[in-house]
Amino acid sequence: MLLPLLAALLAAPASALAGRLRPSLAAPVGAVLAALAFGAALWGWGMGGGAIDAAWAPTWEIRFAVAFDGLAALYALLATGIGFAVLVYSSRYLPLHLEHEGRPESDATAFYFFMLLFMGSMVGLAMAQDLILLFIFWDLTAIASYYLIGFDRHDPDARSSALMALLVTGVTAVLLLIGAVMLRAAHGTFSLPELARVVEPGPLLTVSGFLIAVAGLAKSAQAPLHFWLPRAMAAPTPVSAYLHSAAMVAAGVLLIGRVYPLLHKSEVLLDCFLVFGAASVLVGSVLALTRDVLKQLLAYSTISQYGYVVYMFGLGGEYGVAGASFYVIAHALSKSALFLTAGAVTEATGEDRLSRLGGLRKRMPVLAAASGAAAAGLAAMPLTIGFFKDEILFGAALERGPAFAALAVLWAALTLAYIWRFWSGIFLGTPGEGTHGERELPAALVAPVAALGALVLVGGILVGPFETLAEAAGRVSLAVPTPVEPAYHLDFRPENLMALAAYALGAMIVLSRPAWSPAALGFCRLGEKAGPERIYDLTLRGLNRLSDRAHRAEVRDLRSRVAAILLPAGVLVGAGILVTPTAGAYRVGELRAGEAPLLLALAAAAVATLAATRTRRHVTLALVLSGAGFVLATVYAFYGAPDVALVAVLVETILTLLFVVTLKLIPYEVLHRQAELPLKRPRRKALISAVAAAFAFAVVWGALSQPAAEESVAQKLLRLTPEAHAKDAVTAILADFRGLDTLGEITVVALVLLGVATLLGRGGTR
Amino acid sequence: MRTGPPGVPGAIPDADPRAGPATGVMPRKVARLLLLPALLVAAGILVKGYAESGDGFSAGVVAALGVLLQYLAFGREEAEKLPVVRHAVPLAFAGLLASIGVAAAPLLFGDAVLTHYPPPGSKVVYLGTLELITAVLFDVGVFLLVFGFAVGTVSLFARADESAGVGRADGRSGEEKTE
């Protein structure tokens, strides 16, 4: 059952390897593997699915649990099938795009790599049954989308859009993780099927479920976190067609469908879905009616369409849940075809604005017909798969009540209006100003649109397979069979009447454009002035400024750099001392005769330290400081810690040498001048030093006054030392008991060496 | 430090005229005499690490100090005639590799990372004080890394300083090397 996942995950590295050999190989290899993954997914679905569950990180109870159930089949087929169509399209589109941008052909390899990485992680996401596994694939999709949206990396707009998509979906992904950990803390498992069995409605479920749902809603570009999607249109068209019809935004509702067995136990969460879904439909529709750039219009329509899906999850019941899945299929087919249409039109005419296009039906009859079918599908015309999606929506809304039904009719009408605007604006009417380009449309740009358009029509007549898939997905989400039985009924049942009402209302909206367009434009402007995107911008800028300021304060000079470490440490230590009960914490022990040398050594160290404050010459200062260090090493030796003493002596030696050598590199005059400068603010410095020293003294005194009652860590390690075949505890600790720490430390040292070698510009010591 | 005696030309070749004022006859003699003992002491500390004070880190520092003395006394070119100095950086990474290898090898036998062999309670082969256990090999890795790091960094800085020209201060060298 791993076959689809394996094929999909292998596709990205295979294509990258092929692209490394010859850039022209990347696309065919990727497309073949996408087709293979699609075939494997179909086959797996035909064989009745299956599941694999293996221990992965048993101590944390994380399992590598994947299952090829109905929901997985639906999204895996979408991701690989539409992925295949988009890859075929890109094989023609991308060379043209790179040529326009003046970039080398080899850049395409990265594009295919991330497209296929996205496809692979999407299949993994669809199949994952463990919340942590889910989270990993979730973040993989975010990473791939970052590179895809920012593919035109020379364009600052593309870069900031990619960052926005990454931030919005990445930050909310953390919420998903928090929700998962909350569920794990309460129920002891990350496994979704197990959680679905044990979770009870209550505040915990509401909060954790809400956190997970927010991640899904942000990924599906639901208001108020929708603003990244229109900006993501900066990506090349195949990316928009794929990520923003079949994959990235679909991942959000996939997550909701996957955790729906948990979520639907909470009425509050379902109501949240209703609210967010409705808001997204409204915002998306109104903005789609006002956009001029083709891909922007489609982006807002995607927001509104996924609003429907979320709304249907909120409605709940068999109709709502299976209908949501069915809606995803119908929408993905139509919307990817429309995106590809937009790309083809722009590629042929060099124009991407609705107001400068028009009358292209004669020049591109096939494209016009194919995208017409897709548009009809989205607008829920009879004989397309889209008709059934609205039929189910109406059915689900009717179950809840007349108000919901009225809303559903209004939204269907709005959909009809903006889709009509898109299609008629390109293909009907008089040829626009921007349509005089004479470029021919390559077949590879039209064929995928035609195939997807044909599927939309096939689904309108033979709805059976799509329905089975949607029902299987719904069964996973709701854990009960969800028959929806879409069909044409030639009678006056409510669904049909609502469809007719929607058509009529849609036509009215189209015809009465002058009446409402100022209001819609006003809504847009309000959104630009005070919308969530503005809040995002302000937050990002504020955080940037804060970070800059902190950075500048820290690196201004050596003193502020030291202060940046010592000050917070001092405040923390001070706070710790102030809140710690002091009774019995400070004891004065007695002095034994044998400790006189120790006391003498400490006195010597103190004298050296005091002398350091009075010294002006740099070399003297270095020597005095190292003198204090050597004396301290003697103290360790007296204390019976020869290992520490040895290390202290060695470190002191090295430090002294370094000081002296560094000082030697500085011209003598500079040193001399520096030494003559008067001390600035000596009183303040003395005060700060005294306070810091008092705190340090108090901490050490307090610590030494309280010997540990039980067996301390040190004693335990001492007891274990002979078992490690060692006679020297320190070495045993370094190489054995705490060996992992040592390994980490020496790795850091090696990295520093690598950094030094790289920064100095030579890779070795040749 | 400008106050030291100027370089006295003597029997030992003055390889680098910019090596500084410490290139008198005395320092050179002492440096040459100290190299072998330093390396020997380092080897001793390393080998006896599991029985007495000292470990890979101390051994690495002692050996590095012995070599660094050569730098101070003879300058870079003369010091780099020693093969260990020329290959200090690869040596450091070889050490890291050895330690990681010792850490990761138990995974092949289904044990936890950094399981040392032979396990507690079983017999250990002794060669004098040297115990034949994997922990010692791990320590050797640490030794190589510390030695390679100290010598490699200094030689890299020495060369960068030379190519940047005499007298140009490179105040950052101190910071980097205290890691």
Interface residues (C-beta under 8 A of the other chain):
Chain A: V619 P642 D643 L646 V647 L650 V651 T653 I654 L655 L657 L658 F659 V660 V661 T662 L663 K664 L665 I666 P667 Y668 V670 E723 A724 H725 A726 K727 D728 V730 T731 A732 L734 A735 D736 G739 L740 T742 L743 I746 T747 V748 V749 A750 V752 L753 V756 A757 L760 G761 R762 G764 T765 R766
Chain B: M1 R2 G20 I45 G49 Y50 A51 E52 S53 G54 D55 G56 F57 S58 V61 V62 L65 L68 L72 E80 V85 R86 H87 A88 V89 P90 A92 F93 G95 L96 S99 I100 A103 V113 L114 H116 P118 P120 G121 V124 E131 I133 A135 V136 F138 D139 G141 V142 L145 V146 G148 F149 A150 G152 T153 S155 L156 F157 R159 A160 D161 G167 A169 D170 G171 S173 G174 E176 K177 T178 E179
